[in-house]
Every structure is written in structure tokens, then in C-alpha cells.
Amino acid sequence: MTAGQDDTCRIVDIDGTPVRVRGAADMDATDRAMLGEVVAAARRKHEQETPTDRAALTCPVPNCGHRKQARQYLCRGCWATLPRHARTALSRRDDKAMRRLSELLDQVRDGVPLHQVRVQP
Ligand SMILES: [Zn+2]
């Protein structure tokens, strides 16, 4: 596949936000205004859907960086790597749930391999 001129991505500054634009044609003021509206709408939608605390939705495993669901401790991939007994225990929502979670997070932070994580039953 050869990248033709029309297939080039350029960075266009829309109200201070760099936006990647595909296409070789220069944009005039009308094009910029229209694109600016699209970007602003997309940003509003994104902000509505994304809770402000993005860190809370990032898998806490170092070097993972995957997103996780709001009420899950880890991303799907890391969760699946935990030993079954740990997953079973961590799935239990009782008065020890927070202690198990902090056990998990302590080990994750200390670099314990996920398949070796152990938590209280
Ligand atoms: Zn992960």
C-alpha cells in the first residue's frame, strides 16, 4: 500500500487542541470552524462518558495500562491471570473485601507476579 497525498495525516490546531486530520487540502476558516464544533462535541461526549478520575479506571498493575471497568479491581487480562482461589476470594463482597483488595494491591505494587498473588479467603 502506498500512501498518497490524500492519505497524509496533518496536525491542525483547533482551539488549542491538536487534531489529526487526514487529507492534503488546506483548511479554510469555515472548515476549521466546522471541525472545531465536531471536536468540541466529541470532547463533551467523551467527558460525559468518562469519569473525571481516570486513574480509577486504569488497571493498577504496573506496565499494564489497560482500562478496567468501574467496579473491577483489574483489567480483564490481569484478572484472568490471578489464581482461581484469589479470584474467588476477591469476588466475595463481604466485610473482608476491602482487606483482600488492599492485599491484592500491595502485592501488585510490590511486583508479585499475578499468578502468584495470594489473598485471605
Ligand atoms: Zn491489567
Residues whose N, C-alpha, C, O or C-beta is under 5 A from the ligand:
A	BS01	ZN	C59 V61 C64 H66 C75 C78
